Amino acid sequence: MLELTPTECFNCEMSIKHPQVLLLLMLLPGWVCPAQEKAAAKLILKVDETVDGPMGGQKSSSCLRVYSDGRVLYASWWNSGMTIIDKETGKNSRPEKTISVEHHLENGDEWELSSFLESKVLKGIPDKYAPPHRPIDYFENVTVRIISPNGRERQISTREFYVASLEEKSRYPSALILLMGKIDEIEKETNEKGKATEIPSDCRLKPQEH
């Protein structure tokens, strides 16, 4: 039988309100104080996005990580469409910026997102979507990975979704539109309200230089 110290047990709400019930429960084999049972948060949603354009050489990328406890990590990198010439070396460079922030969703939003990710309507849509039109100077790739409670991962990929016209978006499944809209909403909220943190270890932002 698991033994708990008086301090551990009295951290439980039950021990405070009903100490006699606590004593009875402690006599049961394998009983664990509820305060000690909190499960570790699991990753439920991963989103990686890369954009090339619209100006030549202009690029950006971002990654979003959402956990079952409502914790959100968001990081993004982008460079400018303008180039700067170094007077001493004569080399061209582009100003760039990287941000990485952490935020927590409200309890209601967390529950709503988790339920939607496991919904039948979302599970029933295709996994891959071609560009809504022929890309010319703007190329966008978004990869969404949904991780179920049992650890199974599903991947949904889109091309140029966020620059599709209203007519073009009407051809997408409504569940995809809701999913991408929610992702955009979470990214914007986290970017505005989040606090600075380290870039997630599995997030690759800046393109590798060759």
Secondary structure by P-SEA (a helix, b strand, c coil): ccccccccccccccccccaaaaaaaaacccccccccccccccccbbbbbbbccccccccccbbbbbccccbbbbbbbbbbcbbbbcccccbbbbbbbbbbbbbbccaaaaaaaaaaaacccccccccccccccccccbbbbbbbbbbccccbbbbbbbcccccccccccccccaaaaaaaaaaaaaaaaaaacccccccccccccccccc
